[in-house]
Amino acid sequence: MSTLLHVFPTFEVGGSQMRMTTIANHFGPRWRHLILALDGRTACAQRLKPDLEVELLTPPAARRKMLRDLAPTRLITYNWGAMDWAMANWPGLVPHLHVEDGFGPDEAAGQLKRRVLTRRLVLRRSVVLLPSQNLYNIARTIWRLPARCLRHVPNGIDYDRFARHDQDDLPDGPPIIGTVAALRAEKNIARLVDAFARVVARRPARLVIVGDGPERQALTDRVHALGVADLVIFTGACPNPERLLPSFTVFALSSDTEQMPISLLEAMAAGLPVAATQVGDVRAMLPGANPVVPKSTESLAEALLSLLNDPAHAKAVGRANAGHVRRHYDQAQMFAAWGKLLGP
């Protein structure tokens, strides 16, 4: 059995972590998984099937020694936060796959020169997997990595899971603007809260925020300061968002930086129209009738209002989104590509 050493900055619930658990669960006993969360947080491990061979590791003092001692079949590093492990492996103690899903708030506005140069030098001997076309273009033109290193593998989801109609009903009332996101700075849920306050100044609506994270208290304070606390529901982390999505009227994405958000694919599969900020591959992922707008409160508020004020149009957009996901983002394609990369 091959052994995969996964190095994550954190193994808290997030897009890259959930994709890894989905792939591991799909392939079952094909691989043994060693998971190293550099911050020691491993909540996403609860989503792995109990029959998998998994070991959660403690960060060592000596990276190269651990690589030699463990001798994994493949080292897999995730995002910039794990780049030290890519460097420790250089120039190739074990075969290396680096997965880049996007950037934190420190690179939301542009690439940092030191990081660009590090990626350019360290990853030239590795295979680099990129889920978005935007990231692929960055890797070629800014990091200047050779095409032979790069693999563009779009994210995929279980369409049937999100298209089904089992649900946990939210309270009856006005239409619901909903989002599913880790409550971190780069998701800029504060922008969505501010846009929602503008929306409810013009028409009835509610806001449901599914997720948890370090911004939770600041967002709670913000909805109180804006006088909309009675109209906002924080659900906390939810392992089954497909049960809440059918109660939404519109899905909102307010991030400062994304590449190929899985939450967006899930909302589309659930038949929801989307109002989103222009980040990463979001415009390419969505059929044209979904409003994709600049990263501003005013633009996002107007996009939400355009969908809420025309329910028939919004439902037609949602139906088109569901069909688009089914045709283009089926997880079987993702499984095939990952299976080929990770080997037997």
N, C-alpha and C positions, 0 to 999 in steps of 0.2 A: 504494500500500500504506500502510495506517495504521501509525503508530509509537506504541508503548506504552512509556512510561517507568515501570518498576517500581522503587520505592524500598523496600528492606528494611533493617531494623536489621542483619541478617546474612543471607547466602545459604548458610549451612550447612544441612545436611539437617534439616528439621523439617516440621511439618504444613502450614503455609501455603506454604512453599517447594515442597514436593512437589506440592501441589495446583496451584500455578502451572505447574510443569513438565508435569504431566499435561494441563492445559488447553492449554498451548502446543503440546505434541506432538500432541494431538487435532486442533487446527485447522490445524496445519502452516503453510504460507506465507501464511495470511490476514493476519498482522501481522508487523511488524518489532519486535523486543524489545530495548530498552535496559535493562540491569539494573544498578542501583546498590546495592551492599552497603556500608552505612555503616561497618562494621568491616573492610572489605576481604576478608572471607572468602566464597568463592564455590564451595564444594565441590559444592553442589547443581546447578551448571551442567553438571556431567558427565552429568546425567540428561536433558538436553535433546537431542533428535535432531540429528544433525550437519547435516542439510539446512535447519535453521531459520536465519533471519537474526537473529543475536544479537550484541550488543556489551556487554561488561562494562566499566562506567565506574569511574573513580576519583573519590572524593568531592571536590567543588570547594570553594574558599574562599567563593565567592559563589553561593548557591543560585538566586536570582532571575535572575542573569545566565545560568546554565546553562539554566534553563527558557526564557528568551528565545532563547538561541542554538540550542538543540535543537528548540524549537517542536514538541514531541510532539503527536500527536493527542489523547492522554489521559495524564494523570499518575495513577498508581496507588500509593498509599502503604499500607503494611502495619503495623498496630498502633502503639502509642504511640511506639515508638522511631523512627518515621519522621514524627512529627507536625511536626517543624520544617519539613519539606518542604511539608506542607499549609499551614502558616503562611506560608511563602515564596510560595506560589501565591495567597494571599488578596489581593484578593477575586475572583480568577478569571482568572489569566493564560491558563490552559488548562483544559479540562474535567477535573474531578477525581473519582476514585473512591477512597474510603478503605475498606480492608478491616480489620475488627477481629475477630481470632480468639480473643482472650482476654487474660489478664493474667499478668504475671510475679509472682514471690514478693512484691514490694513492694505489690501490690494483691490478693493472695490472700484477705486477710481483709476487704477492703472498699475502696471507691473513695476515692482521694485528692482532696481538695477542689480543689486547684489544677488537677489533670488534668480533673476534671469540668467546671470552668468553661472550661478551654481547649477541650475537645471541644465544649462547648455553643456557644461563640462561633465557632470556626474551621470547624466542619463543617456549619454551617447552610446554606451555599451549595453543598455537595457532595452526591454520592450516597454513602451509607454502606452497605456490604454486611456482613451479619451472618449467620454460618452457624447459630447456635443461637437458639432462641426465648428463652432466658434473656438473651442479649446484646441481642436486639431489645427486650425489656422494659426492660432497663437503659437503652438508648439513648432510649426514650420517656419513662421515668419519672424517671430520675436525670440523664441528660444533657439531657433535655427537647428533643430534636431533633424537628422536625415530621415527621409520618408520610410526607409527600411525599418526604423525603430517604432513607428507609430501605427496604432490600430484604433480606428474609429468604431466603437461598439455602442450604439444607442441603448439607453435603458429600455426595458420592457416591463409590462405588468401582466398580472392575471386578470384579463378583461372580465371574465365571467364573475369573478369575486366582487368586482365593483359595479357591475351592471345589474346584479340581482336586486330584488326589492325588499329583502329582509331589512328592517331598520329599527332604530330606537328613536321614537318620535320626540322631537323637541316641542316645547309648549306652543299651542296655537297662537296665532296673532299675525302681525304684519310680516311681509317677506323678510327672508333671512339672507344677509351677506355672510358668507362663511370663509374661513381659511384654515388650513392645516399646516403648521410650521413649528419648528423648534424656536422658542422665544429667545433668539440671539440677536445681537445688534445688526448683523448684515441682513436679516430678514425684514428689518424696519417695519415691524407691526405698528409702531407709533405713527407712521405715515398712514396706515390703514385706519387707525383709530381717529386721526385728525380728519381724514376724508369722510369717514362715517359721520362724524359730527356735522360736517357740511351737508351730507345727504339728508340727515334727519331734520335739519333746519328747513328742508323743502318738501319732505314727504315722510310718511311712516316707514320704518324699517327697524330691524334688529341686527346685531353683529354677534356671531359665534366664533370664538377663537379656540381651536383645538390644538393643544400642544403645551409644552412646559419648557422652562429654561431660565437663565439668569435675568432676563428682562421682565419676568412675571410681575414683580412688585412695582417696578416703574410704570408698567402698563396699567396696572390696577390703579395706581395713583393718578395716572393721566385721565382715565375715563371718569374718575370722580371730579377732577379739576375741570373737565369739559362739560360736566353735568349730564353725562349720558350713561352713567353706571347702571341705571335700571334697565337699559336697553342692550347691555353687553353681557354675554355669558362666556366665562372662561371654563372650559371643560377639564383642563389639565391634560396630561398625556393620555392617549387613547390607542390601545393596541389594535382596535378594529374600526378605523375611520370609515369603512364602507357602510357601517350602520348609522352614521350621522350624516354622511354626504347627501342621501336622498331628501333630507329635510331642508337642505339649502336651496335658495332660489338662484343665487349667483355665487360663484367662487372667485375670491380675490387673491391676487399675488402682488405683494407690495415691496419686494426685495430690492436692495441696492445691488446685489450680485447673486446670480444663479448661472447655471449652465444648462442642465437638462433636468429640471425638477420632477421627481417622481410623483410628488403630491399633485402636480398639475395633470399628469397623465391619469392619475386615479380619479380626479374630479371630472375630467373629460369622459372617462369610461362610465362614470355615473350619470352622464347626460347633462352636465351643468354647463351653462355659458360662463365665460371667463372674462374678467377685467384684470389686466396685468400690466406691470411696468415692463419697459423694454430692456430686457437683460438676457445675456447668453443666447440660447437658441429658442427662446420663448415665442418669438414671432414665427419662426419656421415650424414650430411644433403645432401651432394653432391654425385652423382654417381662418380665412380672412375676415369673417364677420365678427370675430371677437375683438373688442377694443384693446389694443396694446399701446401704451401711452408713455410719455416721458416720466422720469422719476420725480414727480411733484404731487403734492397733496391735491391741488386743484384739478390736475388732469385725471387723477385716479377717481376723485369724486364725480367728475362729469362722466367718466366711463361707466361707473356703477349706476348712475342715474339713467344713462341711456338704455341700460338693460332692464332696470326696475320699472321704468316708465313705459315699456313696450313688452308686456309679458308674452304675447304671441311670437314676436321676433326672438325673444330670449329663449323660448322653448325650442324654436327651430334651430337656433345656434347650438343649443345643447345636444339636440339629436345629431347634428352634423359632427360635433366633437366626438360623440360616442362612436360613430361610424369610422371616423378618422383614426382613432386609437386602435380600433379592431383591425383595421387594414394595415397600419404602419408600425405599431408598437407592441406587437404580441411578444410575450416573454419567451416563447419557444425560440425565436431568432437570437435573443440575448443568451439563452442557455447554450445554444449550439456554438456561438462564438467564444464564450467563456470556456466551455468544455475543451474546445480545440486549443486555446491558449494555455490552459493549465495542465493538459496532458492526462495520461491514464492514471 
